[in-house]
Amino acid sequence: MSTSNTFTNTAVRILEVAPRDGLQNIETQVSTAIKTKLVERLAATGLRNIEATSFVPPKWIPQLADSHDVMAQIGPWARQTGLQLPVLVPNTRGLENAIKAGATSIEIFASATEGFSKANQNCSVDQALDMAEKVAGKALAAGLTVRGVTSCVFADPYTGPTKHDQVLYVVDRLIAMGCHEVGLGDTLGVGTPGQARRLLEKLLERIGADKLAGHFHDTYGQALANVSVAYDLGLRSFDASVAGLGGCPYAKGAQGNLATEDLVYMLENSGIETGVDLVELCKVGDWISKLLGVPNRSRTGAAMVAKSSTATSPPGEKKTLSDSKWDLSEALEDVEVYKMGTSAKIVLNRPRKGNSMTPGMLQTLTRLFNTLSEDPSIFHIVLAAKGKYFCTGMDLSSGTDRTSTEGGYYDLVRGLFQAIEHCQKVTIAQVDGPAYGGGVGLAFACDVRIVSQHAKFALSEVKLGVQPAIISRFMAREWGFPLFREAVLSGRDVHAAELLRVGAVHSIAPDEATLDVAVNDYLTALAESAPGATAKCKELVRLSWLDADGPQHESAIEECFSTMMEPGSEGEYGISQLQKKEPTDWVAFLASRLEKRRTQGV
């Protein structure tokens, strides 16, 4: 790759496409929270142009149905930081929705070939361009910037090789309608350096290099070589996707964008600055590929992650929990307890009986939640299970009196759910299988649910002639009345994706391994939250449900205001660290406060 060009070495612009192009093919629904976190983590590496989402009809790309929510969460922050977040729009309705969501930059598209245009957009190339022109005109009039994208520049999956004149025709029209740049999409990833050179030389006869961008898929391992050719011919704009995520859902077998890590590695090691922190970028690729349960297709990323796993972390470097291990703390009858840092994990261990809860298990679980709630070294509690089922509810074997409301079994069940409800730690249900009856309540009495796609929940009591009495208030609170009413009356299976849409489930992982990663990464994020403030926030939420604007709620609000900034408080420390632009360390803060109290005899 030659760098002796009139462009400066810092002029390379990378458009990161993973949040849109990279996720659109993922079958398991990815939560809005993960999508926004992905954008935030990519931006933290130094990437300044990130394709955020697409305003296409949900029936086309169900994975991107939450585009408005994504933009609502990251749009204001992006505008403050100067981050560019182009979004893909197919028509004027999509443009209207994008503008309502706060988008300031859009992408329009048209295939260079008739076959793919009909399969992808259900129209001819000219019809697609006419629609794109209408969108571009309205977008420009509204003050938005417009980028064009054309696909199948080397070959069409239905009609074969693409003629150069076809590509030139589409690019010409896109630029004429006001696109500041046109991305040249090798949708099938079949292009070679020789083909790339011949196509670009044809286009550059009439179009400036600053108007063109390379979007090369890596199906046949040619993407980097094509970037090298394009760079030598003057192009300075390239699209890529972290971990090589993505590929067009309408081009069967063409999976895998050029990995951003590989692009950055090649450019930086050729003396071309990108402004991207490659180490941090590789961490993002490793995180998102594990979370989604897909291979990390970046050779650079895989190599650097493997290398870093065998090296000693530098002093002061933060480590995530993804690579950490839980240590067994207690092995009790039907229950195990593990610990890792400031987190504890309670594991139901009665798999042959579906983890149904016996009176002894109820007592053990209640004791554990109460004990851990008072343990200052523990900030978070995960509730998980071994075996096929999360929990099938109460043990239905004969010999247990379940009818009396005075003492006995009723008190055991009520005691457990009260212990979970009043626990001062963040409680997380890690669910990797079906839950029934009281097992459903067990999950939804917790603060957060992180589940695998194997999880499903059934309030099946009605089919046995009984009712979910004690857990009913948790279910109404977490599911909402309409869904709870229908589900409790039908006793049907309620799947995780349905609960994700109403916010009752917070993320869905493809399998057990990625579920473990998702939970550990969530715990890493929680490490930034002050433990005392967390407990008070939980109580405010509980009282907002039970006693909104009532005397208990008002008293709790006044108590928070009067104590949150007291000398020696978490609030005083947190604000002080913010003012000094230094990170908080709640473990160290708590240890220091406990030691101070000990020496003072408090």
N, C-alpha and C positions, 0 to 999 in steps of 0.2 A: 504494500500500500504506500503510495507516494504521498508526502505531506507538503511538497513544494507547489503550493497553489496560492492563488490570490486571496482565498478565504483564510481567515485566521484559524489557528488550531482550536480556539474556544468557540467557534461558530457552530459546532455540531449540536443539533437539537434532537433529543430523543422523546418520542411520544410513547409513554407507557400505556399499554392497552389491556392489561390484565383485568382490571375491575369490570370492563365491558366485554371485550372480545375473549378474554381469558376465562371468564366465568359462564358465558352464555351456554356452553355445552355441558356443564356440570349437572348431572341428573338430580342429585340430592339438593333440595332447596337450601341455599346459603342465606343465613340471616342478614338483615340490614346492618346489624351491629358489626358483623364480620366484614361486610363490604366496606363500611366506613372506616373500620380499623385498618383494612388493607390500604385504602387510599392514604390514610394518615401515616402509616409506616413507610409507604413508598415515598411520600413527600419528605419524610425525615431523612431519607438517603441522599437528598439533593435533587431528585427529579422534580421538574417544575411544570411539566405538561403531562397530565394523566387523564386518559379517556375514562370518564366516571361511570357512565351508564348509557342506556338507550331508551328513547321514548317511542318504542314500537308497541303495537297492541300486545297485551299479555299472552294472547293465544299464539302469537308467533314465537315469542321467547319468554316462557313463563318465569325463567330464572330472574328476569329483569323487570318483573311486574312492580317492584317497589322503587322504581326510579325516582318518583317524587319524594319519597321518604329519605332516600340516599342524599339527594341534593339539598333537602331541608336541613340535614344534619351537617353536611360538610361545606355547603355553599357559602354561608356567612364567614366561616373560618378561612376558606380559600380566598375570598375577596380581601380579607384583611392581610393575608400573607402574600398576595400576588400569585397564587397558584392558579394555573390555567386548567380548567376542567371541561374540555369539549365533550358534547354528548351527541349521539347519533340520532337523527330524526328521519323518518321515511316519508312524511307528508305534512301538510299544513296543520292537521290535527295534532300530530306529534310536536310540531313547532309551538303551537299554542300551549300545550302542556309543559314543554321545556321552558318557555318564557315564564309561565306561572310558577314554575319550580325555582326560578332565579338563574337559569342558565345564561351565560354571556357569550358562549362560543358553541357552534354546532358543526356537525359533519353531515353532508349529504352524499348520496352514493348512486352509482349506476354501473352495471356490468358492461364490460367491453364486448360481450358476446350475447347473441340472442338466446341460445339455449339456457344459459345460466340465469339470464334476466327473467325468462319465463318461469323457471323453477324457483327462483329466489323471491321475485317481486310480482310474479303473475302478470307481467306486461312486457312489451317490447323494449328495446334499448331506447328508442326515441320517446316512448311514453314515459319511461323512467326519467329521462333527462328533462322532459317537459314538466314533470312533477317537481324534480329537483330545482328547476328554474323558478317555479312559483315559490317554493320554500325559501330559496336564496334571496329572492327579491323582498319578501316580507321580513326575513331575518335581518338583512342589511338595513332596511328601512327602520327597524326597531333598534338598530345600533349594535347588533351582534356581529361577531366575526364568523366567517363561513369557510370551511375546509371541504374539499371534495375528495372522494375516494372512488376508485374504479377497481373492479375485480377481474380475475381471470386474464391477466395481461399476457400470459404465456400460453395458456391452454384452458379449454372449457371441458368439464367432465362429460358433457353430452355431445359436443360437436368437434372436439379435437383442438389442434393448434390454433392460436389466435393470430390473425394478421396484424402487422404493425399499423396499418391504416385504420383499423378498427379502434385500436387504443388511442391513436392520435386524434381521431374524430371525437371520442368521448372526452379526452383531456382538454381539447380545444374548447368544447362547449362548456365544460365546467369552469374553466378559467374565464371565459367570456361572460358567464353569469355572475362573476364576482368572487369566486373562490381564491383565497390568497395562496393556496397550495393544493396540490392534488397528490394523494397517496396512490402509488402504483402497487396494487395487490396481486401477488403471486398466490392466488387462493389455493391452488393444489400443491404448491411447493415443488414444482417440477422444473423451474427455470435453472439454467446453468450460467456460469460467468460469460460464456460466449454469447448466449442468447440475451443476457442482460445488456451486454455491451451493444449488440446490434439494435436492440429496441431503443435504448437510451440515445444512441447516436442519431437514430431517426427522429426521436422526439425533440432532441436538442437543436435540431436544425431550425425549429420554429419556436421553441419554448425555452425560456431561461431555466437554468439549473435550480435557481432559488424558488421556482414554482413547483418543483417536483420533490416527492419523498418516496423512499423505498419501504415497502411493506412486504418483506420476504418471509414466506413460511419455510420451515426447515424439514419438510417431509423426507426429502432425499439428502439432507445434510449439506445443502448448497447455499444456505442463507448468508453465512458470513462471507463466503467468496463473492456472492452477488453484491453485498454491501461494499466490499473492497473495490469492486469494479465501479460501482455507482459513485463512491467517494472520489476515485481518481478522475471521473468524468465531471466532477463539480457538485454533486448532490451533498447537502449537509443536513438533511432531515431524514430520520429513520424511525420506524415503528418497531416496538419489541414488547414482549410480555414476560414478566418475571416468572422464573421456573419453566418458561416455554409453555405456559398455560394457553389453552384455546385452540382455535381452528374453526372454520366455518361449519355450522351444523347442516348446511345444504350441500356440502362437498364431502361425500362419504370417503373416509380414510385419510383425509387431509388434516390430520390433527397435529398441532404443534406450531405455534408461532416461533419466531426467532427469540431465544431467551435473552432477556435484557442483560443478565450477568455476563453472558458470552460476548455480547456486543460491547459492553463497557470494558471488559477485559482486553479485547482486541484493540479497541481504540486507544485506551490508556497506555497499553504496552507498545503502541505504534507512535507514541508521542502526541496523541490527540486528546486534549482535555475534555472531559464530559461534565465535570462538577458533581459526579456521583460517587458516594462512598461505597466502594465495591464490597467491602466486608459486611456492612450493614445490609446492603442489597441482597447478598447471599443468605443472610439470616432471614430476611423476609421471604425469600423463595422457599427456604427450608420449612419455615413456619406454615405458609399457606398450603404448600403441597401436602404436608402431613395432615393438616386440618381437613383438607378436602379428600384425603385418601387417594391421591393420584401420584404418579411418579414425578420426581423432579427431573425435568428434561434438560436442565442446564448442566452441561459438563463442568463449567467453571464453578457453578454453585455447589454441585455434588462434591467436587474435589476440595473446595475450600472448607466446606462443612466437615468433611471427613478429616481434613488436616487439623482443623481447630478442635475437633473432639479428642485428639490425641495430645494436644498441647496444653500447657498450664495456662489458665486464665491470668492476665496481668492483674496486679493489685488494684483493687477498687473497681474492677469491671463487674457490672451487674450480670448475674447469671439467671436465665429463666429456669422455671421448674420442669420444663419439658424433658430435660435430660437427667433430672434428679430421680431419686428412688425413695419410695415409702418404706419406712422401717417398721416392722411388726412391734407393737408396744404391749398388747394384751391379746391372748388367745383364750376366749371364753367359750362356754357352750353355746353354739349356734351364732356367735358374734365374734368378730375380730376387730381390733383397733390398730391402726397404723398412724405414724406421725412423720411429718416432713417439714422441718422449719417451724413456722408458726401455724401450720395446718394439721388437723387430725382427720382421719378417715375411719368412719364406722362402717363395717362391711357385714351385711347379713350373710350368714354361712349355714344355711339349711337348704341347700339346693335340691335335695331329693324330695323335699316336701314343698317345693315352690317358694321357699323362704316365708311360709306362712308363720304367723307370730303366735307362739305359745305364751301362756302366762309368765313363764320364766324369761322369755325373750323380752316381753313388755317391760318387766321389772329391770332387766339389764339395760335396755335401751334408755329407759327413763333415767336411770342412775348415771349413765354415760353422758347424756345431754346436760343434765344438771351439773355434773362435775366439771365437764369441759367448759360450760358456760361461765364458771367461776375461776377457771384457770387463766391467769394473766399471760401465760406464755403462748396461749392458743388464740388465734384471731379468727380462724375459719374452720368449719366442720363440713366435711363431705359425707354424704350417706350413699353407699353403693351396695351392691349385692353380687354374690357368686351364683353361677348357674344360668339356666335358660330364662328364668323369671326374675324380675326385680322383687316383687312381693305379691303373693296371691291373697293377701288379707289376713284375717284372723284364722287361727288353727280351728278347724271344724271337727276334730276328732271328738269322740264321745267322752263324757265325764267332766265337762266344764260347764258350770252354771253361767249362762250369758243373759239371764233375764232380770236379775236383781239390779236395781239402781243404787242400792246401798251397799257399799263395800264390794269386795270380790272383783270379778272380771271387769265390770263397768268402770270402777275406780282405776284399774290398771290401764285400760284403754284411754280414759280421759286424762290420766296422769301423764302418759307419754305425749299426747298431743299438746297438753299444756306446757310440758317441758320444752318441746320444739318451738312452740309459739313464743314463749317468753325467753328463749335462749338469747344471750347477749352477743353471740357471734353470728357471722354470716353463715347461713346453712345452705348447702348446695346438694340437690338430689342428682346423682349421676345414674341415669337409667339406661340399661342396655337390653331391655327385654320387656315383656308384657307385665302389667300391673293390674290387679283386680281388687275391687272393694276397698277395704282398709289400706291396702298397699297403694292405691291411687291417692288416698288421703295423706299417706306418709310422704309421698313425693311433693304434694302440693301444700303441705304445711310448711315446707322449707321455703326459703327466700327465693331461690334460683333453681331452675331445671335445665341441665345440659344433658342431652339424650342422644342415643344413636338412632338410626333409621329402623332398628328392630323394636323400638319402644312403641307401645300402644297402651291405652288406658280404658278400662271398662268398669263403670259403676254397676256391676252385675247383680247387686243385692235384690233388685226387684224381681229377677228371674227365680230367686229362691224364696220369695215371699217375705223378705225383710227389707230394711231401709238403712241407708248410710247415715245414721243419726248424728254421731259425734263429728264426723268429718264434713257434714253438709255446709257449715259456715265457711270452711276453707275453700270448698269447691265453688260456691257461689262467688266468693271474693276473687278467686284466681281465674276462673273460667268466664265469669259474667253470667247473669241470670238466664238469658235465652239459651245459651249452649248447655249450661248445667241442667236446666229444666228438661230439655229434650233428651240429653244423654242419660239422666237418672231415670226417666220414664221408659226409655227404650232399652237401657242396659247394653247398648251397642259398643263396639270398639271405636274409640276416638284416637285417631292417629296423630303422630307428632306434628306433621305438617299443618294440620288443622289448628292445633294449639299454638304453633309458631305464629300463625297469622293473627291470632288475638293476643299475642304477647305472653301467654301462659307458659310456653316453652321458649327458652332464650337462644338456643342454638342446637342444630342437629348435625351429628357426625356420621360418616358413612359406616363405620364399624367400631369394634371395641378398641382397637389400637389408636385410632384417631380420636375416639372419645376420651381416652386417657390424656392425650396431648391437649385436647380442647379444655379439659378441666384444669390441667396443670397451668396452661397459659392464662386461664381466667384467674387462677390463684395468683399468678405473677402480677396481673393487672391490679388485683385487689390489694397487693402489698403497698400500693400508694395511698390506700385509704386508712385513716386513723382509726384504731380499734374502738376507742371510747366514743368518738363521733358516730361510728357505725352503729353502736348499740343504741344511741339516742335517736338516730335516724330511723332505725327499725321500730322503736317505740312510737315515734311520731306517725309513721305509716299505719301501725296497728290501731292507734287511737283515731286516726283519720277515718278508718273504716268503722270502728265500734262507737265512737263518740264525737263525730265531727262537730266542731263548734260548741261541744258540751263542756262541762266544768273540768273533766279530766284532761281533755284535749287542750283547753286554754291554759291549764296549770302547767302542762308539759311544755307548751310554747314559751310561757313566761320563764320557766326554769332554764330552758335552753338559752334564751337571750341573756339571762342574768349571770350565767356561768361560763359561757363558751369562750370568753376572753379573759378569764381570771388569771392572775399570775401563776405561772407554772402549768397552765392548761395546754392541751393539745392545740387549741386555737391560737394561743399566744405564740407557741413554737412554730406552727405552720405558717402564720402570717410573717413571722420574723424571717423564716427561711425564704419565703417568697420575695420579701423586700431585699434580701441579700442575694437573690437569684441563685440560691443553692437548693439542692434536692432535700426532701424530707427523708428521714430514716426513723420510722416509727418503732422499730425494734430497739434501736439504740436509745431513742427518747424514753421509751417505757422503762428500759433497764436503768437509765440514769435517774428517772423519777422514783422508781422503787428503791434504789440504793439511797437516795436522798431521804426518803421517808424512813428507811431502816435506821440510818444514822441518827435521825432526829427522834427515833422511838415512836413514830406515828403508826 
